[in-house]
Amino acid sequence: LSGRSSPLPPEVFEPAVQYVRIRALGFPAAAILGSAQAACLGLKDTTTPLLVLGAAAVLNVVGDMSLVGVTSSKWLFGAAGAAWATTIGQMAAVALFLRLLK
């Protein structure tokens, strides 16, 4: 993507591309989360998804607060930090779902 011209300025385009690349690592976790939540709801269990997704949201907020405001590394902080926080939150939610549904 770096060889193509973009109508966006590089200071916007580059962090956006980094965000999408990092978030792509969490796509399998997102698919598993959707399936696990649907399975729980199909079993009339609304508590487990609420607890798991609530914990993931809290972890995401803590990650955002820790990683977004710092700009010392373009692959760890800023927009990339928001992507890492979300991806880590989703992966932690998958682990928690697997543990609770075992």
Secondary structure per residue as TSV (DSSP state, phi and psi in degrees):
chain	resnum	aa	ss	phi	psi
A	1	L	-	360.0	-21.7
A	2	S	T	-68.6	-23.2
A	3	G	T	-81.1	-14.5
A	4	R	S	-90.7	148.2
A	5	S	-	-83.5	148.7
A	6	S	-	-129.6	145.2
A	7	P	S	-71.1	-12.5
A	8	L	S	-88.5	148.0
A	9	P	-	-65.6	149.2
A	10	P	H	-57.2	-31.5
A	11	E	H	-69.0	-14.5
A	12	V	H	-102.0	-43.7
A	13	F	H	-66.0	-47.1
A	14	E	H	-62.0	-47.3
A	15	P	H	-63.7	-32.1
A	16	A	H	-66.2	-42.0
A	17	V	H	-64.8	-42.6
A	18	Q	H	-61.3	-42.4
A	19	Y	H	-58.8	-48.3
A	20	V	H	-65.2	-40.2
A	21	R	H	-63.9	-42.6
A	22	I	H	-68.9	-43.1
A	23	R	H	-64.2	-28.4
A	24	A	H	-61.2	-28.4
A	25	L	T	-64.6	-25.5
A	26	G	T	-92.1	-2.4
A	27	F	H	-60.2	-41.8
A	28	P	H	-61.1	-39.7
A	29	A	H	-63.6	-39.7
A	30	A	H	-63.0	-39.4
A	31	A	H	-66.0	-42.7
A	32	I	H	-64.8	-40.6
A	33	L	H	-60.9	-44.6
A	34	G	H	-61.9	-41.3
A	35	S	H	-68.0	-43.0
A	36	A	H	-65.0	-41.0
A	37	Q	H	-64.9	-43.4
A	38	A	H	-63.4	-39.5
A	39	A	H	-62.7	-43.9
A	40	C	H	-63.1	-44.4
A	41	L	H	-66.6	-34.4
A	42	G	H	-64.6	-29.7
A	43	L	T	-89.3	9.3
A	44	K	T	62.8	31.4
A	45	D	-	-106.0	100.5
A	46	T	-	-95.7	-15.3
A	47	T	H	-73.0	-45.2
A	48	T	H	-60.0	-50.6
A	49	P	H	-61.0	-36.7
A	50	L	H	-61.9	-45.6
A	51	L	H	-67.1	-45.7
A	52	V	H	-65.5	-49.1
A	53	L	H	-70.8	-30.0
A	54	G	H	-65.6	-43.2
A	55	A	H	-64.1	-40.3
A	56	A	H	-64.1	-39.3
A	57	A	H	-64.7	-42.2
A	58	V	H	-63.0	-44.9
A	59	L	H	-61.5	-39.2
A	60	N	H	-62.9	-44.9
A	61	V	H	-63.4	-44.4
A	62	V	H	-61.8	-43.0
A	63	G	H	-62.5	-42.7
A	64	D	H	-60.9	-45.6
A	65	M	H	-64.2	-30.8
A	66	S	H	-84.1	-32.0
A	67	L	H	-110.6	-21.7
A	68	V	S	-77.9	-41.8
A	69	G	S	-75.3	-11.3
A	70	V	-	-93.9	139.7
A	71	T	-	-123.8	21.7
A	72	S	S	-75.4	-20.5
A	73	S	-	-137.1	127.5
A	74	K	T	-73.9	-16.0
A	75	W	T	-100.2	-2.0
A	76	L	T	-124.9	-31.2
A	77	F	S	-117.7	175.7
A	78	G	T	72.2	-137.6
A	79	A	H	-61.2	-37.1
A	80	A	H	-63.0	-35.7
A	81	G	H	-63.2	-39.6
A	82	A	H	-63.8	-39.4
A	83	A	H	-66.0	-43.7
A	84	W	H	-62.8	-41.9
A	85	A	H	-60.4	-44.4
A	86	T	H	-67.3	-44.3
A	87	T	H	-63.7	-44.7
A	88	I	H	-64.6	-40.5
A	89	G	H	-60.6	-41.8
A	90	Q	H	-66.7	-41.8
A	91	M	H	-66.3	-38.0
A	92	A	H	-65.3	-37.9
A	93	A	H	-64.7	-39.0
A	94	V	H	-62.4	-45.3
A	95	A	H	-60.9	-41.8
A	96	L	H	-67.2	-41.7
A	97	F	H	-59.2	-46.9
A	98	L	H	-61.1	-38.8
A	99	R	H	-68.3	-43.5
A	100	L	H	-73.2	-30.6
A	101	L	H	-90.7	-2.2
A	102	K	-	-65.7	360.0
